[in-house]
Protein backbone atom coordinates (compact mmCIF):
# COMPACT_ATOMS: atom_id res chain seq x y z
CA UNK A 1 0.00 0.00 0.00
CA UNK A 2 2.85 2.38 0.78
CA UNK A 3 4.42 1.63 -2.60
CA UNK A 4 1.16 2.50 -4.34
CA UNK A 5 0.90 5.77 -2.42
CA UNK A 6 4.49 6.70 -3.26
CA UNK A 7 4.01 5.93 -6.94
CA UNK A 8 0.85 8.04 -6.98
CA UNK A 9 2.67 10.99 -5.38
CA UNK A 10 5.50 10.71 -7.91
CA UNK A 11 3.13 10.72 -10.88
CA UNK A 12 3.73 14.01 -12.74
CA UNK A 13 1.12 13.62 -15.50
CA UNK A 14 -0.95 16.41 -13.95
CA UNK A 15 2.02 18.76 -14.02
CA UNK A 16 2.55 18.02 -17.70
CA UNK A 17 -1.07 18.87 -18.47
CA UNK A 18 -0.72 22.14 -16.58
CA UNK A 19 2.37 22.98 -18.63
CA UNK A 20 0.49 22.28 -21.86
CA UNK A 21 -2.38 24.45 -20.63
CA UNK A 22 -0.02 27.34 -19.92
CA UNK A 23 1.59 26.91 -23.34
CA UNK A 24 -1.81 27.01 -25.08
CA UNK A 25 -2.80 30.11 -23.09
CA UNK A 26 0.41 31.91 -24.09
CA UNK A 27 -0.07 31.02 -27.76
CA UNK A 28 -3.66 32.29 -27.60
CA UNK A 29 -2.51 35.55 -25.97
CA UNK A 30 0.09 36.11 -28.69
CA UNK A 31 -2.50 35.44 -31.40
CA UNK A 32 -4.92 37.92 -29.84
CA UNK A 33 -2.23 40.61 -29.65
CA UNK A 34 -1.22 40.06 -33.28
CA UNK A 35 -4.81 40.07 -34.54
CA UNK A 36 -5.60 43.20 -32.54
CA UNK A 37 -2.56 45.07 -33.83
CA UNK A 38 -3.11 44.04 -37.46
CA UNK A 39 -6.89 44.43 -37.40
CA UNK A 40 -6.90 48.08 -38.40
CA UNK A 41 -4.49 47.56 -41.28
CA UNK A 42 -6.47 44.64 -42.67
CA UNK A 43 -9.70 46.58 -42.36
CA UNK A 44 -8.16 49.50 -44.25
CA UNK A 45 -6.97 47.19 -47.00
CA UNK A 46 -10.42 45.64 -47.42
CA UNK A 47 -12.03 49.10 -47.46
CA UNK A 48 -9.60 50.16 -50.19
CA UNK A 49 -10.46 47.11 -52.28
CA UNK A 50 -14.17 47.72 -51.70
CA UNK A 51 -13.86 51.34 -52.81
CA UNK A 52 -11.93 50.31 -55.91
CA UNK A 53 -14.63 47.88 -56.94
Secondary structure, DSSP 8 states (H G I E B T S, - for coil): -HHHHHHHHH--HHHHHHHHHHHHHHHHHHHHHHHHHHHHHHHHHHHHHHHH-
